[in-house]
Amino acid sequence: MSEADEILLDRHCGLAILTINRPQTLNALTLDNYRQIDPALRDWGADPSVQAVVVRGAGDRAFCAGGDVRAVYEAGRGIGGDPDLPTVFFREEYELIRRIHYFPKPYIVIIDGITMGGGAGISVNGAYRIATEHTQFAMPETGIGLFPDVGATRFLNRCPGHIGRYLGLTGVRLNAADALYCGFATHGMQRDRIEALLDELTSEPAAVEACLGRFAAAPDPPPLASLQSAIDRCFAGNTVEAILDALAAEASAGGAHAGWAAETRADLLAKSPTSLKITLRQLTIGRDYDLDAALALEYRLTQHVMAGHDFYEGVRAMLIDRDRKPQWRPATLAEVSDRMVDAHFTPIGDRELRFA
Protein backbone atom coordinates (compact mmCIF):
# COMPACT_ATOMS: atom_id res chain seq x y z
CA MET A 1 0.00 0.00 0.00
CA SER A 2 1.36 3.43 -0.94
CA GLU A 3 1.30 6.35 1.50
CA ALA A 4 -1.31 8.00 -0.72
CA ASP A 5 -3.66 5.08 0.02
CA GLU A 6 -3.27 5.34 3.80
CA ILE A 7 -5.49 8.41 4.18
CA LEU A 8 -8.59 8.22 2.01
CA LEU A 9 -10.54 11.38 1.26
CA ASP A 10 -14.09 11.26 -0.02
CA ARG A 11 -17.02 13.58 -0.61
CA HIS A 12 -20.74 12.84 -0.54
CA CYS A 13 -22.56 16.09 -1.26
CA GLY A 14 -21.83 18.35 1.73
CA LEU A 15 -20.29 15.56 3.81
CA ALA A 16 -16.51 15.00 3.69
CA ILE A 17 -15.21 11.63 4.91
CA LEU A 18 -11.63 10.87 5.93
CA THR A 19 -10.67 7.22 6.45
CA ILE A 20 -7.45 6.11 8.14
CA ASN A 21 -6.59 3.12 5.96
CA ARG A 22 -3.84 1.29 7.85
CA PRO A 23 -5.77 -1.64 9.36
CA GLN A 24 -2.64 -3.82 9.45
CA THR A 25 -1.21 -1.42 12.08
CA LEU A 26 -4.55 -0.84 13.83
CA ASN A 27 -4.61 2.47 11.95
CA ALA A 28 -1.64 3.89 13.86
CA LEU A 29 -0.70 7.26 12.39
CA THR A 30 2.66 8.20 10.91
CA LEU A 31 4.06 11.68 10.45
CA ASP A 32 3.28 11.45 6.74
CA ASN A 33 -0.32 10.56 7.64
CA TYR A 34 -0.58 13.68 9.78
CA ARG A 35 0.79 15.66 6.86
CA GLN A 36 -2.03 14.31 4.68
CA ILE A 37 -4.77 14.92 7.22
CA ASP A 38 -3.81 18.50 8.04
CA PRO A 39 -4.18 20.02 4.55
CA ALA A 40 -7.39 18.07 3.99
CA LEU A 41 -8.92 19.64 7.09
CA ARG A 42 -7.64 23.06 6.07
CA ASP A 43 -9.30 22.71 2.67
CA TRP A 44 -12.57 21.36 4.03
CA GLY A 45 -12.70 24.03 6.70
CA ALA A 46 -12.41 26.75 4.06
CA ASP A 47 -14.69 25.12 1.46
CA PRO A 48 -18.25 26.46 1.79
CA SER A 49 -19.65 23.37 0.07
CA VAL A 50 -18.41 21.17 2.94
CA GLN A 51 -20.85 21.28 5.82
CA ALA A 52 -19.55 18.47 8.05
CA VAL A 53 -16.57 16.11 8.32
CA VAL A 54 -16.53 12.45 9.39
CA VAL A 55 -13.32 10.66 10.43
CA ARG A 56 -13.20 6.88 10.71
CA GLY A 57 -10.78 3.95 10.64
CA ALA A 58 -10.60 1.10 8.15
CA GLY A 59 -11.27 -2.47 9.25
CA ASP A 60 -13.25 -3.75 12.19
CA ARG A 61 -10.57 -3.81 14.91
CA ALA A 62 -9.57 -0.21 15.50
CA PHE A 63 -10.39 3.41 14.92
CA CYS A 64 -6.78 4.37 15.65
CA ALA A 65 -4.37 2.70 18.07
CA GLY A 66 -2.22 5.83 18.36
CA GLY A 67 0.79 7.44 16.79
CA ASP A 68 3.63 5.50 15.21
CA VAL A 69 5.85 5.35 18.29
CA ARG A 70 7.91 2.59 16.71
CA ALA A 71 9.19 5.10 14.13
CA VAL A 72 9.93 7.61 16.92
CA TYR A 73 11.80 4.87 18.79
CA GLU A 74 13.91 3.98 15.74
CA ALA A 75 14.75 7.61 15.02
CA GLY A 76 15.59 8.39 18.62
CA ARG A 77 17.76 5.31 18.88
CA GLY A 78 19.55 6.12 15.63
CA ILE A 79 18.32 2.88 14.05
CA GLY A 80 16.60 4.49 11.09
CA GLY A 81 14.60 7.40 9.80
CA ASP A 82 15.01 11.13 10.34
CA PRO A 83 16.92 11.79 13.58
CA ASP A 84 14.73 14.88 14.08
CA LEU A 85 11.55 12.80 14.16
CA PRO A 86 11.17 12.85 17.97
CA THR A 87 11.02 16.64 17.73
CA VAL A 88 8.96 17.00 14.56
CA PHE A 89 6.47 14.18 15.13
CA PHE A 90 5.02 15.48 18.37
CA ARG A 91 5.01 19.10 17.19
CA GLU A 92 3.03 18.36 14.05
CA GLU A 93 0.75 15.89 15.82
CA TYR A 94 -0.15 18.50 18.44
CA GLU A 95 -0.64 21.22 15.83
CA LEU A 96 -3.10 18.95 14.03
CA ILE A 97 -4.94 18.24 17.29
CA ARG A 98 -5.30 21.96 17.86
CA ARG A 99 -6.71 22.38 14.35
CA ILE A 100 -9.26 19.68 15.10
CA HIS A 101 -10.24 21.30 18.39
CA TYR A 102 -10.94 24.63 16.72
CA PHE A 103 -12.36 23.18 13.49
CA PRO A 104 -15.08 25.55 12.27
CA LYS A 105 -17.56 22.87 11.16
CA PRO A 106 -19.09 19.75 12.70
CA TYR A 107 -16.28 17.21 13.13
CA ILE A 108 -17.59 13.70 13.78
CA VAL A 109 -15.36 10.78 14.70
CA ILE A 110 -16.44 7.13 14.75
CA ILE A 111 -14.40 5.65 17.61
CA ASP A 112 -15.32 2.08 16.70
CA GLY A 113 -12.80 -0.41 18.07
CA ILE A 114 -9.43 0.32 19.67
CA THR A 115 -8.90 4.02 20.30
CA MET A 116 -5.69 4.90 22.13
CA GLY A 117 -3.10 7.65 22.42
CA GLY A 118 -3.00 9.60 19.18
CA GLY A 119 -6.37 8.10 18.25
CA ALA A 120 -7.79 9.76 21.35
CA GLY A 121 -6.05 12.98 20.36
CA ILE A 122 -7.76 13.27 16.99
CA SER A 123 -11.15 12.29 18.41
CA VAL A 124 -11.71 13.51 21.98
CA ASN A 125 -10.51 17.01 21.10
CA GLY A 126 -13.13 17.29 18.35
CA ALA A 127 -16.83 18.11 18.54
CA TYR A 128 -18.60 14.73 18.21
CA ARG A 129 -17.34 11.26 19.14
CA ILE A 130 -19.47 8.19 18.44
CA ALA A 131 -18.65 5.07 20.46
CA THR A 132 -19.91 1.59 19.57
CA GLU A 133 -20.21 -1.76 21.34
CA HIS A 134 -16.67 -2.47 20.05
CA THR A 135 -15.02 0.66 21.46
CA GLN A 136 -11.93 0.09 23.60
CA PHE A 137 -10.59 3.45 24.76
CA ALA A 138 -7.33 3.87 26.70
CA MET A 139 -4.38 6.13 27.41
CA PRO A 140 -1.71 3.47 28.13
CA GLU A 141 1.41 5.63 27.91
CA THR A 142 2.81 5.01 31.40
CA GLY A 143 3.32 1.41 30.29
CA ILE A 144 5.80 2.49 27.61
CA GLY A 145 7.68 5.08 29.63
CA LEU A 146 5.72 8.05 28.33
CA PHE A 147 2.78 9.99 29.84
CA PRO A 148 -0.79 10.67 28.64
CA ASP A 149 -0.42 13.38 26.00
CA VAL A 150 -2.40 14.55 22.91
CA GLY A 151 -4.36 16.96 25.10
CA ALA A 152 -4.95 14.49 27.95
CA THR A 153 -3.82 17.10 30.48
CA ARG A 154 -7.14 18.73 29.66
CA PHE A 155 -9.50 15.89 28.83
CA LEU A 156 -8.49 13.57 31.68
CA ASN A 157 -9.02 16.41 34.13
CA ARG A 158 -12.58 16.81 32.83
CA CYS A 159 -13.54 13.30 33.99
CA PRO A 160 -15.71 12.87 37.11
CA GLY A 161 -13.84 12.97 40.40
CA HIS A 162 -10.38 11.44 40.29
CA ILE A 163 -11.14 9.12 37.39
CA GLY A 164 -8.77 11.07 35.13
CA ARG A 165 -5.88 10.30 37.47
CA TYR A 166 -6.89 6.64 37.57
CA LEU A 167 -7.04 6.37 33.79
CA GLY A 168 -3.87 8.35 33.15
CA LEU A 169 -1.78 6.41 35.64
CA THR A 170 -3.09 2.90 34.96
CA GLY A 171 -3.98 3.02 31.23
CA VAL A 172 -7.04 0.78 31.77
CA ARG A 173 -9.36 0.20 28.82
CA LEU A 174 -12.89 1.60 28.74
CA ASN A 175 -15.95 0.40 26.89
CA ALA A 176 -18.51 2.68 25.22
CA ALA A 177 -20.54 3.25 28.38
CA ASP A 178 -17.44 4.33 30.30
CA ALA A 179 -16.28 6.53 27.41
CA LEU A 180 -19.64 8.30 27.55
CA TYR A 181 -19.45 8.57 31.35
CA CYS A 182 -16.03 10.23 31.12
CA GLY A 183 -17.05 12.56 28.29
CA PHE A 184 -14.67 10.98 25.78
CA ALA A 185 -17.66 10.00 23.63
CA THR A 186 -20.68 12.19 22.98
CA HIS A 187 -22.95 9.51 21.53
CA GLY A 188 -23.29 5.72 21.66
CA MET A 189 -24.44 3.71 18.67
CA GLN A 190 -24.49 0.15 17.39
CA ARG A 191 -21.84 -0.56 14.76
CA ASP A 192 -24.45 -1.82 12.31
CA ARG A 193 -26.12 1.61 12.39
CA ILE A 194 -23.07 3.58 11.29
CA GLU A 195 -23.56 3.26 7.54
CA ALA A 196 -27.20 4.35 7.83
CA LEU A 197 -26.06 7.34 9.87
CA LEU A 198 -23.57 8.32 7.18
CA ASP A 199 -26.30 8.03 4.53
CA GLU A 200 -28.51 10.36 6.53
CA LEU A 201 -25.68 12.80 7.15
CA THR A 202 -25.06 12.83 3.40
CA SER A 203 -28.69 13.84 2.88
CA GLU A 204 -28.70 16.31 5.76
CA PRO A 205 -25.11 17.43 6.43
CA ALA A 206 -26.30 20.61 8.08
CA ALA A 207 -28.47 18.72 10.61
CA VAL A 208 -25.75 16.89 12.53
CA GLU A 209 -27.26 17.25 16.01
CA ALA A 210 -30.64 15.95 14.87
CA CYS A 211 -29.13 13.03 12.94
CA LEU A 212 -26.94 11.94 15.82
CA GLY A 213 -29.85 12.21 18.21
CA ARG A 214 -32.01 9.95 16.06
CA PHE A 215 -29.37 7.24 15.81
CA ALA A 216 -27.92 7.37 19.33
CA ALA A 217 -28.68 4.44 21.63
CA ALA A 218 -29.24 4.66 25.36
CA PRO A 219 -25.96 3.75 27.07
CA ASP A 220 -25.53 0.74 29.32
CA PRO A 221 -24.64 1.41 32.97
CA PRO A 222 -20.95 2.43 33.04
CA PRO A 223 -18.77 0.08 35.11
CA LEU A 224 -16.71 3.07 36.23
CA ALA A 225 -19.70 4.56 38.03
CA SER A 226 -19.70 1.67 40.50
CA LEU A 227 -16.00 2.27 41.14
CA GLN A 228 -16.29 6.05 41.47
CA SER A 229 -16.24 6.21 45.26
CA ALA A 230 -13.28 3.82 45.53
CA ILE A 231 -11.37 5.65 42.81
CA ASP A 232 -11.96 8.96 44.53
CA ARG A 233 -10.73 7.56 47.85
CA CYS A 234 -7.66 5.87 46.46
CA PHE A 235 -6.51 8.44 43.90
CA ALA A 236 -6.88 11.58 46.01
CA GLY A 237 -3.29 11.54 47.25
CA ASN A 238 -0.71 14.12 46.25
CA THR A 239 1.97 11.53 45.53
CA VAL A 240 2.09 8.20 43.73
CA GLU A 241 3.25 6.61 46.96
CA ALA A 242 0.15 7.93 48.76
CA ILE A 243 -2.06 6.48 46.03
CA LEU A 244 -0.37 3.08 46.38
CA ASP A 245 -0.81 3.20 50.16
CA ALA A 246 -4.51 4.03 49.75
CA LEU A 247 -4.95 1.13 47.33
CA ALA A 248 -3.21 -1.20 49.78
CA ALA A 249 -5.53 -0.05 52.57
CA GLU A 250 -8.57 -0.53 50.33
CA ALA A 251 -7.42 -4.03 49.43
CA SER A 252 -6.70 -5.06 53.02
CA ALA A 253 -10.07 -3.75 54.23
CA GLY A 254 -11.74 -6.59 52.38
CA GLY A 255 -14.68 -4.57 51.09
CA ALA A 256 -16.48 -4.69 47.77
CA HIS A 257 -13.56 -3.07 45.95
CA ALA A 258 -10.71 -4.98 47.60
CA GLY A 259 -9.96 -7.08 44.52
CA TRP A 260 -10.02 -4.07 42.24
CA ALA A 261 -7.65 -2.18 44.58
CA ALA A 262 -5.15 -5.03 44.78
CA GLU A 263 -5.13 -5.50 41.01
CA THR A 264 -4.83 -1.76 40.36
CA ARG A 265 -1.92 -1.47 42.78
CA ALA A 266 -0.11 -4.35 41.10
CA ASP A 267 -0.70 -2.78 37.68
CA LEU A 268 0.75 0.55 38.81
CA LEU A 269 3.87 -1.11 40.17
CA ALA A 270 4.55 -2.52 36.68
CA LYS A 271 4.55 0.93 35.05
CA SER A 272 7.54 3.21 34.59
CA PRO A 273 8.12 4.84 38.00
CA THR A 274 9.30 8.01 36.29
CA SER A 275 6.24 8.11 34.05
CA LEU A 276 3.91 7.70 37.02
CA LYS A 277 5.43 10.64 38.85
CA ILE A 278 5.51 12.83 35.76
CA THR A 279 1.88 12.00 34.99
CA LEU A 280 0.59 12.82 38.45
CA ARG A 281 2.47 16.14 38.43
CA GLN A 282 1.19 16.88 34.90
CA LEU A 283 -2.44 16.27 35.83
CA THR A 284 -2.11 18.22 39.07
CA ILE A 285 -0.62 21.41 37.64
CA GLY A 286 -2.75 21.20 34.49
CA ARG A 287 -6.08 20.81 36.27
CA ASP A 288 -7.53 23.99 34.74
CA TYR A 289 -5.53 24.13 31.50
CA ASP A 290 -7.17 24.83 28.18
CA LEU A 291 -6.05 22.82 25.16
CA ASP A 292 -3.32 25.25 24.08
CA ALA A 293 -1.71 25.21 27.52
CA ALA A 294 -2.07 21.42 27.73
CA LEU A 295 -0.36 20.80 24.40
CA ALA A 296 2.43 23.27 25.17
CA LEU A 297 3.16 21.50 28.46
CA GLU A 298 2.95 18.07 26.88
CA TYR A 299 5.33 19.01 24.09
CA ARG A 300 7.89 20.20 26.63
CA LEU A 301 7.51 16.91 28.50
CA THR A 302 7.95 14.84 25.33
CA GLN A 303 11.25 16.48 24.56
CA HIS A 304 12.60 15.73 28.02
CA VAL A 305 11.28 12.15 27.88
CA MET A 306 12.86 11.61 24.45
CA ALA A 307 16.23 12.46 25.99
CA GLY A 308 15.79 9.81 28.68
CA HIS A 309 15.73 6.02 28.94
CA ASP A 310 12.28 4.71 29.81
CA PHE A 311 10.42 5.54 26.59
CA TYR A 312 12.87 3.58 24.48
CA GLU A 313 12.92 0.70 26.94
CA GLY A 314 9.13 0.65 27.16
CA VAL A 315 8.65 0.59 23.40
CA ARG A 316 11.31 -2.11 23.10
CA ALA A 317 9.66 -4.32 25.71
CA MET A 318 6.04 -3.81 24.68
CA LEU A 319 6.20 -3.27 20.91
CA ILE A 320 9.57 -4.38 19.50
CA ASP A 321 10.79 -7.47 21.36
CA ARG A 322 7.43 -7.95 23.10
CA ASP A 323 9.00 -9.63 26.12
CA ARG A 324 6.84 -7.36 28.32
CA LYS A 325 9.70 -7.11 30.80
CA PRO A 326 10.85 -3.49 30.68
CA GLN A 327 13.87 -2.64 32.76
CA TRP A 328 12.93 0.81 34.00
CA ARG A 329 15.66 3.21 35.06
CA PRO A 330 15.22 4.23 37.83
CA ALA A 331 13.59 0.94 38.76
CA THR A 332 11.60 2.08 41.79
CA LEU A 333 9.51 5.05 42.83
CA ALA A 334 11.84 5.72 45.74
CA GLU A 335 14.69 6.34 43.29
CA VAL A 336 12.72 8.95 41.32
CA SER A 337 13.48 12.16 43.18
CA ASP A 338 11.53 15.40 43.07
CA ARG A 339 14.50 16.96 41.29
CA MET A 340 14.25 14.35 38.53
CA VAL A 341 10.55 15.07 38.09
CA ASP A 342 11.15 18.82 38.16
CA ALA A 343 13.68 18.47 35.34
CA HIS A 344 10.96 17.21 32.98
CA PHE A 345 8.99 20.43 33.47
CA THR A 346 11.95 22.75 32.82
CA PRO A 347 11.40 25.14 29.86
CA ILE A 348 13.18 24.18 26.64
CA GLY A 349 13.76 27.68 25.26
CA ASP A 350 13.32 28.20 21.54
CA ARG A 351 12.06 24.62 21.15
CA GLU A 352 8.86 25.30 23.10
CA LEU A 353 5.58 24.70 21.24
CA ARG A 354 3.88 28.05 20.78
CA PHE A 355 0.66 28.92 19.01
CA ALA A 356 0.20 32.23 17.22
Summary of the structure (lengths in Angstrom):
residues: 356
radius of gyration: 20.1
end to end distance: 36.5
largest distance: 61.5
contacts: 1242
relative contact order: 0.12
helix: 53%
strand: 12%
